Amino acid sequence: MAERAPGWPVEVLEALSVWPLKGRGTVVFDASYFLDNLQALLAEGRGPALLVGGASSLGLPSAIAAAELHRTLGGVKSPKLAELFMRARSHEFDACAIPDGPFTYEMLLEVSDGVASGLIDLTRASLSGPRRCCKIQAGPFGFMHAPRTWAHGAVLQNLEPAGEAELAGCRPGDVVLAANGVATLDAPLPEAAAALQSASQLLLEVVQPILEGPLYLHQASTAVVRELAGRDAEVAALGVIPRLSHLLDERRSLAGAADSEVGLSELRSRPTVFAGDGGSASRLHVDIVPRVQFCHVLHGMKLFAVESDAAAARPIKGRSPEVAFPVDLPLPNEEAEIVSASPPLLRRFEDEWPSWFEAREGGDFLAGPGVSVAACRADDVLCFWGGDRHCGANAMAEGPCIALFHDHEWPGRS
């Protein structure tokens, strides 16, 4: 485990070396027990529920998607997501097909519908390229924007062909450094959006990010699965929610329970894809509308933390805090390739992670008694309550990690 997640707290890794779960929660090996007792397993204070090998034991089509991803990516040496998307365009995954890097965000948007469908965390991207000033004379400006990181900044996307932004020199994937003199690089999302929408003209300072560090693509469509593993894999991924919903409805019918009483009901018909290189991580957050979350790992390994002990809960600082795992410590560009990090760098992580969390959260978050950490591998199914603070990391030496997420409404819990 230490090789898969260098720099993690020793207490956490030692706990995960025995069971794939540290802290409160339940590891389940029987699919029938999982279905019959899911809501009890996810009751307040119980922590997450991990069904080991759940896709296969439940007969979910995600097992097919996982097998296809293993077939296409299993033999690729040290695969990086940016390289894989570039290779996927030519349907070549062997080493000789690796295009010259590094890659810009614009390059990935041009070749991948999957990348264009989601959001990329550009925390680790290099902004050392040439900065450009683009003057957009009048609206409509002809662009959309997305967050630069999980909770800050702005990136230009979906530029209208021959629109005002494109004519002014803007390019897809540009990071907005400033808008009409207002700094936006690290501005909270509402402030960044206001700077781009509150004027009739825009003078933008932009730079095209270079994707040098670990990449994290989130909230993307199943086009990601199609591009990396083929159409059959995407069809299988799209079949996960209907199949799981059928299983839950069947169990509910057998139990004679009404939907309004205890039932879980799906809110969307398509899962979203989260794909990240080893060393990438999400921020610590609570879902805006809490629901039961399902995570189906298709490739690699994901380490997921859920704070489920109300007595040990710590207040969130600010409305949208950007707090992540210790694997996601800000690093100089020359040290960003964590997967190949040297022992001295790993010792640096071990030395720094406690103080890093103490400065932001007032304690050792991951190793704390109120926090559960689950190690989820391909074919596993993880469930947790989105109203508990949570975050996920794509484990080292196992990347990339590719997972499907979807949420279900639970009328019995709010």
N, C-alpha and C positions, 0 to 999 in steps of 0.2 A: 504493500500500500504506500509506503514512503516513497518508492520509485515513481508511483503514478501521481503523487501529489506532493512534490518536494516543497518544503517551506510551511507545511501545515502544522498546527499545534500537535505535539507529540501525544498529548492525552486523547485527542480526537482520532489520530491514526491508530493508536493502540486499541481503542474501543472498536474501530471498524475492522481490525484484523481478525476478530473473533466472529462477529456478526456484521452484516452489512448495514447496521443501524447503531447509532450512539444516542443515548438519551431516551426520552419517552417515544413510544410508537410501537408498532407491531410488524413483525416479519411473518408473512403468511406463505405457506407452501401448497395449500389446498384451495383450488379455484372455487369449489362449491362453498366452502366456508367463507371465502372472501366475498362472494356475491350475497350470501345470506346475512352476513354480519357487517357489511360495509359501513352503514350509518352508525352502528355502535362503535366500530373501530375508529371512526372519525369524530366521535363525540368530543365536546369541549374538554381540553386538557389531555386528550389521549395521544396527541401527536400524529405523525403521518403513518400510513399503512403501505407497506411494500410487499407486493406479490412477486416473489422470485420466479422468473420464467413465466410470468403471467400471460404474455401474448400467446405462447404455445399452449399453455394449460387451459386458457379460456377459448382457444380456437379463434383468436383475433387475426385478421388479415395483416396486421402490422408485423407478424412473424415472417410473412412472405417478403415484406419490404425490407426487413432486417437482413434476411438471407440474400436478397439481391444487392443490398449495399455492401455486404461482406464480400460478395462475389466480385464486385467492381472495384472496391477500395481495399480489400484485404491484402492484396499483394503490392499495393503502392507504398514505396519506401518514404517514410516521413512526410505523409501528405499534408499539405496546407490548403485551407479552403480556397484562398484566392487562386492558387495554381489549379486546383481541381475544377473550378468553374471555367477557367481559361481552357483547360484540356477538354472539358465536356463539350465545348463548342465544336471541336473536331472529332468527338467521340473516341479520343485516344487518351488512355490513362497510364500508358507506360512511360518510363523515365525519359525516353528520347523525345517525347512530345511536350516536355515542359517548355513553355515559352519563356523568353527573357523577361525577368523582373527587374526592379519591383514594379507593382501594378498600382495604378491610380484607381480611385473610386469610379471615375468616369469609364474606365476600361471595363470594369466589372458590370456596370449598368448597361453597357452596350452589348455585352455578350450573354447576359443571363437575365431571363425573365424572373427567375427565382429571387435573385438579388434585388431586382427592381421592385418586387412585390413586398419586400420587408424593410426593416430598419437595420442599419449597421452601427454598432457602438464604435465611434472613432476616437475613443480615449487614447488608444495606443498609436494612432496614425501620425505620421510625420507631416508637419505643416511647414517644412523647410523650403518648399518650392517657391517660384516667383509669385509675388502678390500683385494683384491686378485691381484696378479701379474701373467699375462699370457704372455708367450713368444711364439710368432708365428714365426717359423723359416724361412718360405719361402712363397711366393705367388704362386698361388692365395690364399688369406687369408680365403676365404670361409664364408664371412658374408656380410650383407648389414647394413647400418646405417641410423638412422632417427634423427631428432632434439630432444634434451632433453626437451627444452622449445619451445616457439613459434619461437625464433630467435637465440638460443644459444645451444652449446654443442652437444653431440652425444650419441646415444643409439644403442646397437647392436641388430639387428633383422635378421630373415631368415638365421640362421646359417646352413651351409651345413652339413648334417649328416656325421660324421666321417671326416669332413673337418679340415683344419689346425687350425681354431679358436676353434672349439669344442674340438679337441684333446689337445689344449693348456689350456683348462679349462674355456673358455668363455661360457656364458650361455645367452639364449635369454632374452632380456630386460636389460642386464647389462648397467649401465651408465659408460661411459669412463671418468675417472678422469684425466688421462694423457696418452699420447702416445709418447714413446721414450723420456720421460722426459719433454715433452711439455704439459703444463696444458691445458685441453680441456673442463673442466666442464662449464665454463662461456665464452668460446671462441665463437665469432660470427660464424655462420654456415660455411662460406668459410674457415675460419682458422681451425675449427674442422675437416672439410673434408680433408683439405690439410695434416693435421697431421696424418690422417689415411691412406693416399694414396701415400705419397711421399717417402716411404722407402721400401726396399726389405724385411726387417724384422721389426716386431713390438713387442715392450715390452709395454703391456697395463696394467695400473692400473685401475681396475674396481670394482664396487660395485653393488649389486642387490638392486634396490629401493623398499622400502616398501610403499605401497599406503595408507597412513594414512589420508591425507587431502582430500578436495573436488577434484573429478576426472573430467577431461575434455578430452573426446575423440572427435577428429575432423577429417574431410575428410575421413570418414570410408564408407564402402559399406552398402547396405541395409541388409546385413546379420545381422546387429545389430537389425533391426526391426524384422527379422525372429526369432532370438534367444529370444527376449523379448516378442513377441506377436504372433508368429506363421507364417506359410507360407502364409496364406491368407493376412496377414498384409503386408508382403513383396511384394507380387504381387500387392497389391493396391499402395504401395509406388512407385513401378516401373512404374505404369501407370500414374503418375502425369504429367511427361513431355509430353508424346504423347497427353494426353487429353488437357493440356493447350495450346500446340502448335496448335492443331486442332481449339480450340476456337479463338486463335489469327489470324490464317489463315482465318478462316471463316469471322471474322470481317473485316479483310483487304480486302477480296474479295468483301464483301458487299459495302465497301467504294470505291472500284475501284482503290485502290492504288497498285503500283508496289512494289515488295519486296525491290528493290534497293532504293526506295524512303524513306519509313518510317518503313519498316517491322522489327520486332524482329524475330530472328531466333535462334533456339536452337543449342548449340555447342556439346552437349553430350546427350546420350539417357538415362543415369542413373543419378539420383540425388546422392549427397553425404550426409552422416548423421553426424550431430554434436550432441553429447549427453554429458550433464554435470550435476554434482551435484550442488545443490544450493550453491552459493558462488564462483563458478568457472567463469572465464572470459577470453576472447580473448585479444590479444594486439591491440593497435590502429595502423591501417595500411591503406594503399591504395593498391588496387589490382594492380599487375604488369601489367596486360592487363585489363584496365577498361571495364566492361560490366554491363548490367542490371542484378542485383541479385534478385532472388526470395527466400524468406524464408517461409517455411510452418511449423508452429509449430504443432507437433503431441501430445505433452504431456508436462505439466508444463507451465511455463511462462518464456519468454525471454525479457530482457530489452536491447534495441538496440539503439546505439547512432550513428548519422551521422552528420558530420560537412559539411553543405551544403551552408553556407554563405561565398562566396569568399572574401568579404570585411573583414570578421572577421577571415579568415584563419590564422593559425599560422604555421611557418616553422617546418618541421620534422627534429629533430636532428639525424644525422647519417643516414645510408642507411637502417637499419632495426631496428628501435627503438622498445623496448619492454615496451610499456606503456599500462596499463590496467585500469579497473574500480577501484574505491576505495574498492569494495568488495574483490579485489584480492591483497590487501596489503600483503607484506611479513610478516609472523607471526611466532613466535616460534611454534614448533610442538604441545606443550600442549595447544595452543590457536587456532589451525587450524580448529577445528570443529565449524565453524561460525554459523551453523544453530542452535546449542544449546548454543550459546554464552550468557554470562550473561550481564545484563544491563551495568555494568562498562565497559565491553569490547566494547559494542556498543557505549557508550559515547566516548570511546577512538577513534573509527572510526570517529565520528562526529568532534572530535577535530583535528584529524590528516589529514583527506582527503584533505583540502584546501592546506596545506603546502606541502603534498606529490605531488600534481599535480603542484604546483607552482615551486617546485624544478626541475621538469622534462619538463614542457611544458610552463611555464611562465604565468600561469593564471588558473582560475577555469574552466576547460574544460567542464565538464558536465553542469554546470549551466550557461555557457556563452551564449550570445544571438545568436551566430552562430551555436549552436549545437542543433539538434533535438534528443529527446529521445522518443522511442515508446515502449509501453508495449504490447507485443504480447502473446496471450494465445492460447491454443489448438483450432484448426479450423481456426485461423487467417492466412492471407497471407500478407506478408510485401514485398514491392519492394523498391529498392534504387539503386543509381548509384554507382558502385564500384570504380569510380574515386574520390569519396569524401572520406575523412578519416572516418573510421568507426570501431566500435568494439561492441561486444555483451557480455552480462552477463546472467548467469542462475540464476534467482531470488531466494532469500532465501525462505524457507518454502514452496516452490512449486516444489522442485526437485524430481526426475531428470527432466531436460528439454531435450526433444528430438525433433529435427527439421530436415527437409530436405532442402538442398540448391541446386540451380542450376542457371546457368547464361545463358543469351541470348545476342547475338550480336545485336548492334543497329548501323547500318551504318550512321545514321543521327547525332550521337554524338560521340566525341572522347575525 
